[in-house]
Amino acid sequence: MKLYRINAVIRRHTYEVLHNANHITYMVYWPVVNIVVWGFFTLYLRHGDRMQPGVISCLLGAVILWGLFNAFQRDMAVGFLEELWSRNLVSLFASPLSVSEYVTGLIIVTSVKALIGLIVESVIALLFYHYNIFPAMPKLIPFILNLTLFALTMGVVVTGLVFRFTTKLQAMAWSFAGILMPLSCVFYPLSSLPAFLRPMASILPTTQSFEGMRQAIGNGGFSASHFQWGLGLNVVYFIFAIMFFRWMFESARSHGLLVKME
Amino acid sequence: MLVTIERLTKTYGKFTAVDDVSFVVQEGEIAGLVGPNGAGKTTIIHTMLGLILPNAGTIRLFGKSLEEEREQILQRLNFTSPYMAFPVRLSVRENLTVFASIYNVRNPAAKISELLERFGIGRLRDKPISRLSSGETTRVGLCKAFLNDPELLLLDEPTAYLDFHAALQVRDILLELQRSRGTTILYTSHNMHEVQRMCNRIIFLSHGRVVATGTPIEVTRNVLKEERDAPALDEVFIRIAGRQPDEAVSN
């Protein structure tokens, strides 16, 4: 991998962000709408002590972290779709740029964008709803890392699918995270799921992260087991995702799809 | 040999796009890869760039295997086609800056300015690609193709979207660059006058197979089976385009 080629990919997507208002919408607008709506809901829950403060904190924390996961997975896939929509793939992959360099550049840009969304949501939660996620951040960072790694894995899988099946599957870029949401226990604990769904839910790094987050925000301290489980699962899924991506990419080359993608 | 293609075959299901094609391109020459629509020209170019995996055969560029040394090979060549595109919201300069970074071009700003002026689109440097005509975008593609001073240039119908005057101008630039730098060019085109003017040697394809190779006059004589004093590639093209797949083999 060459740094100057990774830098070229970063530059390409930075220019796109600067010229395309959709990116501002994705990066700032939706996170703001999300936290404002959920913030009002928590204000309603606070009135008349309808809900314990710990539950409200967990709710807002979940909104912020799910926003980060969703944004990362979506922006990875949309970043790649932009090459496809602009028919830029031929020029890129007819150059010395490798797929791993391209994906690395895209991950860096996506991380920055997701981080901006995370900060915007956290600041709005602090200013308007007096919910301060920052003191809990040191305990949350390991779970944020796990969420980011799983979002990256999902982004790689969706990108691989788009390589192979082109724009027929582009809707997955926006919807893939949603498929995982019911089982990821974002707003409720794993124990609240029906018993037959719990084994499936517990093998998702998202579930492990949100369980860990609830413990951290609810002053239960850092849950090493949720972090370690999440990380272990992430490593396994990431290896499979890379193998899957290579398979899809080679299959796309074999079917001549890189030059016909529309 | 700068390019050695041996027994290249590419099939899509039952359709054979490239059928047992072999040819070489020598250093410093302009070779024309010509033939009717569906002859396999673009598939060969894309296979040479590693964008398509062949079913059989080998590709060696600069004496190296494409599968084993893709990065080093692609650093030394470049490609353009009017059918490829650029991100439309980015300006001409931004698009070329991205590719200059990919090819690690020294002093990219100066290089980009020089190429934009050479291809007559200096005034468009800050315009987004979406505001350009197809002819102007073609010229941006040519600027991209020369960014890394390639030793081998793969040009897929580079003048297809250009008007007569612009096409003439681009041909002159290509010939001048080839003379001054010794760039090897593999050129595909439907315009036989252009091919006749540009190419030292021709590889004529039909239905995925090589049906004739040689200088324009040699190809003319071999295909038309007549003694001619001057190349007549238009006639050769019409003769070959009218052939059935099995006739193409018999030549």
Chai-1 contact restraints between the chains, C-beta under 6 A:
chainA,res_idxA,chainB,res_idxB,connection_type,confidence,min_distance_angstrom,max_distance_angstrom,comment,restraint_id
A,Y4,B,S101,contact,1.0,0.0,6.0,A-B,restraint_1
A,Y4,B,N104,contact,1.0,0.0,6.0,A-B,restraint_2
A,R5,B,I102,contact,1.0,0.0,6.0,A-B,restraint_3
A,N7,B,S101,contact,1.0,0.0,6.0,A-B,restraint_4
A,A8,B,V98,contact,1.0,0.0,6.0,A-B,restraint_5
A,A8,B,S101,contact,1.0,0.0,6.0,A-B,restraint_6
A,A8,B,I102,contact,1.0,0.0,6.0,A-B,restraint_7
A,R11,B,V98,contact,1.0,0.0,6.0,A-B,restraint_8
A,R11,B,S101,contact,1.0,0.0,6.0,A-B,restraint_9
A,R12,B,V98,contact,1.0,0.0,6.0,A-B,restraint_10
A,Y15,B,L90,contact,1.0,0.0,6.0,A-B,restraint_11
A,Y15,B,E94,contact,1.0,0.0,6.0,A-B,restraint_12
A,H19,B,R89,contact,1.0,0.0,6.0,A-B,restraint_13
A,N20,B,R89,contact,1.0,0.0,6.0,A-B,restraint_14
A,S86,B,A85,contact,1.0,0.0,6.0,A-B,restraint_15
A,S86,B,P87,contact,1.0,0.0,6.0,A-B,restraint_16
A,S86,B,V88,contact,1.0,0.0,6.0,A-B,restraint_17
A,R87,B,A85,contact,1.0,0.0,6.0,A-B,restraint_18
A,N88,B,P87,contact,1.0,0.0,6.0,A-B,restraint_19
A,V90,B,M84,contact,1.0,0.0,6.0,A-B,restraint_20
A,S91,B,M84,contact,1.0,0.0,6.0,A-B,restraint_21
A,F93,B,L51,contact,1.0,0.0,6.0,A-B,restraint_22
A,A94,B,L49,contact,1.0,0.0,6.0,A-B,restraint_23
A,A94,B,F79,contact,1.0,0.0,6.0,A-B,restraint_24
A,S95,B,L74,contact,1.0,0.0,6.0,A-B,restraint_25
A,S95,B,I102,contact,1.0,0.0,6.0,A-B,restraint_26
A,P96,B,E71,contact,1.0,0.0,6.0,A-B,restraint_27
A,P96,B,L74,contact,1.0,0.0,6.0,A-B,restraint_28
A,P96,B,Q75,contact,1.0,0.0,6.0,A-B,restraint_29
A,L97,B,I102,contact,1.0,0.0,6.0,A-B,restraint_30
A,R253,B,L53,contact,1.0,0.0,6.0,A-B,restraint_31
A,S254,B,L53,contact,1.0,0.0,6.0,A-B,restraint_32
A,G256,B,I52,contact,1.0,0.0,6.0,A-B,restraint_33
A,L258,B,L51,contact,1.0,0.0,6.0,A-B,restraint_34
A,V259,B,H46,contact,1.0,0.0,6.0,A-B,restraint_35
A,V259,B,L51,contact,1.0,0.0,6.0,A-B,restraint_36
